[in-house]
Amino acid sequence: MAQIQFIQAGVEIPIFNASSRSLKTRLMQVATGGRLSADQSGHVVMRALQDLNFTLSDGDRVGLVGHNGAGKSTLLRVLSGVYHPTHGSVVSEGYVASLIDVSLGIDHEATGRENIFLRGALLGLTKKEVSAKLNEIIEFSELGDFIDMPMRTYSSGMHLRLAFSVSTVIRPEILLMDEWLSVGDEGFKHKAEERLTELIQATKILVIASHSRDLIMKTCNRVLWLEHGNIKMDGAPDAVCQAYFG
C-alpha cells in the first residue's frame, strides 16, 4: 500500500539580504504569488507552501494546476524528499521516483554504459539491479555501439533517449512528473509514449504538474489547484478544470 499524508505542512524559504532589495522582493511577490513575511528572528522568508492538509492513496492520479509560482514545483520537491517541511509533517509510505529531470546526474565525459549505472544509482537502484536491466536499457535506447562512447559525442536526441530509457526502467509505487515527457524522433517517441503509459498504469500513486487541460482530463482522477502556496480547490478533474481553466 502506498500513501502520502500532509499534516499542516508548509515550506518557508529564507530570503537573504532582503532589506537592500525591497523593491525586487516586492516585484517577486507580485509576479509569483509568493507571500513574504518574517520568521521569529525577524528574517524575511517566502511562504512557498502553507498549512497543507491532504492524503493521497492507492489509485490516485493527481494533477497539480496553478500559475507559475503557485507552489507546484515546491510541492513536488517535498514529495520527492528534496525539501522537508519547515512546519507540520509529511508521512510517505512507498517507493518514490521522480521523472522531473531525467538527465540529472549525467556525466558527459563518461560513456553511455557508465551513465546507466550513475543514473540508476540516483534512482535508488543497486549495481546488481542495474546490471540485470542493462541489456534492456541499451536495447530500448537504440544507441547501438554508441553506448560505449562518451556522452559528449551524443546528439541531444541520443542523450534524451538514454536518459529516458534508464529513468523509466523502474517501477515505483509513487511517481512524480512535471509535465508529460516527450522524447526523440517520431519512431522513438511512439515507443516512449507506450512505455510511459505502462509505467503510469503500474504505479500506485501518480502526481503530475501540468498546464495542459487535456492532459489533466485524460490522465488524472483528482486535481489539486494551488494558489499562493495554499490548496484553493481539491476535487474531480471536470470540476477543478472548469473552475481553473474556465
C-alpha positions in Angstrom: 0.0 0.0 0.0 1.2 3.5 -0.9 0.1 6.6 0.9 1.2 10.2 1.4 -0.2 12.4 4.1 0.3 16.1 4.6 -0.5 17.4 8.0 -0.4 21.2 8.4 2.7 21.1 6.2 4.4 24.2 5.0 7.7 25.3 3.5 9.3 28.7 4.2 12.3 29.8 2.1 14.6 32.4 3.6 15.5 35.4 1.5 18.9 36.8 2.5 19.9 40.4 2.2 16.2 41.3 1.6 16.4 44.7 3.3 18.7 46.0 0.5 16.4 44.9 -2.3 12.9 45.6 -1.0 11.7 46.6 -4.5 12.9 43.3 -6.0 11.3 41.2 -3.3 8.0 43.2 -3.7 8.1 42.6 -7.5 8.8 38.9 -6.9 5.8 38.8 -4.6 3.5 40.3 -7.3 4.9 38.2 -10.1 5.0 34.8 -8.5 2.2 35.0 -5.9 4.7 34.1 -3.1 3.8 35.6 0.3 6.6 37.4 2.1 6.7 37.5 5.9 9.2 37.4 8.7 10.2 34.5 10.9 10.6 34.6 14.7 14.1 36.0 14.2 12.9 38.8 12.0 14.4 37.4 8.8 12.4 37.7 5.6 11.0 34.4 4.3 8.8 33.4 1.4 6.0 31.1 2.3 6.1 28.7 -0.7 3.6 26.2 0.9 1.2 27.0 3.7 -0.5 24.5 6.1 -1.4 21.9 3.5 -3.7 19.1 4.7 -4.5 16.2 2.3 -4.0 12.5 1.8 -3.1 10.6 -1.4 -3.8 6.9 -1.5 -3.6 3.9 -3.9 -5.3 4.6 -7.2 -4.9 8.4 -7.0 -3.9 10.0 -10.3 -3.4 13.6 -9.1 -2.9 16.6 -11.3 -1.4 19.8 -9.9 -2.5 23.1 -11.5 -1.8 26.7 -10.7 0.0 29.7 -12.1 3.8 29.9 -12.1 5.0 30.4 -8.5 1.9 28.9 -7.0 3.9 26.1 -5.3 3.6 23.2 -7.7 7.4 22.6 -8.1 7.9 23.1 -4.3 5.2 20.5 -3.6 6.9 18.0 -6.0 10.2 18.6 -4.3 8.7 17.9 -0.9 7.1 14.7 -2.2 10.4 13.6 -3.6 12.2 14.3 -0.4 14.4 17.1 -1.8 12.7 19.6 0.5 11.5 19.0 4.0 8.6 20.9 5.5 9.7 23.7 7.8 6.5 23.2 9.8 3.9 20.4 10.0 4.7 17.0 8.7 4.6 14.7 5.7 4.2 11.0 6.1 5.0 8.9 3.0 4.7 5.1 2.5 6.0 3.6 -0.7 9.0 3.8 -3.1 9.0 7.3 -4.7 10.6 8.0 -8.1 10.8 11.3 -10.0 10.7 12.0 -13.7 11.1 15.7 -13.2 14.7 15.8 -14.5 15.6 12.6 -16.3 19.1 13.9 -17.1 20.0 14.6 -13.5 23.4 13.1 -12.7 24.6 12.5 -16.3 28.3 12.8 -16.7 29.2 14.0 -20.3 32.8 12.6 -20.1 31.6 9.1 -19.1 30.3 6.6 -21.6 26.6 5.8 -22.1 27.1 2.5 -20.3 28.8 4.2 -17.3 26.0 6.7 -17.2 23.4 4.0 -17.0 24.9 3.0 -13.6 25.3 6.6 -12.5 21.6 7.4 -13.2 20.5 4.1 -11.8 22.2 4.8 -8.5 20.4 8.2 -8.3 17.1 6.3 -8.8 17.9 4.1 -5.8 18.9 1.0 -7.8 21.8 -1.2 -6.7 24.6 -2.1 -9.1 23.2 -5.6 -9.3 19.7 -4.3 -10.2 21.1 -2.1 -12.9 23.2 -4.9 -14.3 20.1 -7.1 -14.5 18.4 -4.4 -16.6 21.4 -3.3 -18.6 20.6 -5.0 -21.8 17.0 -4.0 -21.7 18.0 -0.3 -21.3 20.6 -0.4 -24.1 18.2 -2.1 -26.5 15.4 0.3 -25.7 17.7 3.3 -26.2 18.6 2.2 -29.8 22.1 3.6 -29.3 24.0 0.6 -30.6 27.8 0.9 -30.5 27.4 4.5 -29.2 26.7 3.1 -25.8 30.4 2.8 -25.2 31.2 6.3 -26.5 31.5 9.4 -24.2 28.2 11.2 -23.8 29.8 14.4 -25.1 29.7 12.8 -28.6 25.9 12.3 -28.4 23.4 14.4 -30.1 20.7 16.0 -27.9 18.2 13.3 -29.1 20.6 10.5 -28.2 21.2 12.0 -24.8 17.5 12.1 -24.1 16.9 8.6 -25.4 19.4 7.2 -23.0 18.2 9.3 -20.0 14.6 8.3 -20.7 15.5 4.6 -21.1 17.2 4.4 -17.7 14.7 6.6 -15.8 11.7 4.5 -17.0 13.1 1.1 -16.2 12.0 1.4 -12.6 8.5 0.5 -11.3 7.9 2.9 -8.3 4.8 2.9 -6.1 4.7 6.7 -6.2 5.6 8.5 -9.4 6.2 12.3 -9.7 6.2 14.2 -13.0 6.4 17.8 -14.2 4.5 17.7 -17.5 4.5 14.8 -19.9 7.8 13.6 -21.2 8.3 13.8 -25.0 11.5 12.3 -26.3 13.2 11.8 -29.6 12.1 11.5 -33.2 8.7 10.2 -34.2 9.7 6.5 -34.2 11.2 6.6 -30.7 8.5 9.0 -29.5 5.8 6.4 -30.1 7.7 3.7 -28.2 8.4 6.1 -25.4 4.7 7.1 -25.1 3.8 3.4 -24.7 6.5 2.8 -22.1 5.4 5.9 -20.1 1.8 4.9 -20.2 2.7 1.4 -18.9 4.8 3.0 -16.1 1.9 5.2 -15.1 -0.5 2.3 -15.1 1.8 0.2 -12.9 2.4 2.9 -10.3 0.0 3.2 -7.3 0.1 7.0 -7.0 0.8 9.5 -9.7 1.4 13.2 -9.2 1.8 15.3 -12.3 2.1 19.1 -12.6 0.8 20.4 -15.8 -0.6 23.5 -17.7 -2.4 21.2 -20.1 -6.2 20.8 -19.5 -6.3 17.9 -22.0 -3.5 16.0 -20.2 -5.1 16.5 -16.8 -8.5 15.4 -18.0 -7.0 12.4 -19.8 -4.6 11.2 -17.1 -6.0 12.2 -13.7 -8.9 11.3 -11.4 -8.2 14.1 -9.0 -6.8 17.7 -9.2 -5.2 20.0 -6.7 -5.4 23.7 -7.6 -2.6 25.6 -5.8 -2.6 29.3 -5.3 -0.2 31.3 -3.1 1.1 28.1 -1.6 -2.4 27.0 -0.5 -4.9 24.5 -1.9 -7.6 26.6 -3.4 -9.6 23.5 -4.7 -9.3 19.7 -4.4 -11.7 17.6 -6.4 -12.7 15.8 -9.6 -10.9 16.9 -12.8 -14.0 18.2 -14.6 -15.0 20.4 -11.6 -11.5 21.8 -10.9 -10.5 22.2 -14.6 -13.7 24.1 -15.2 -13.0 26.4 -12.3 -9.3 26.9 -13.2 -9.2 26.9 -16.9 -12.7 28.3 -17.5 
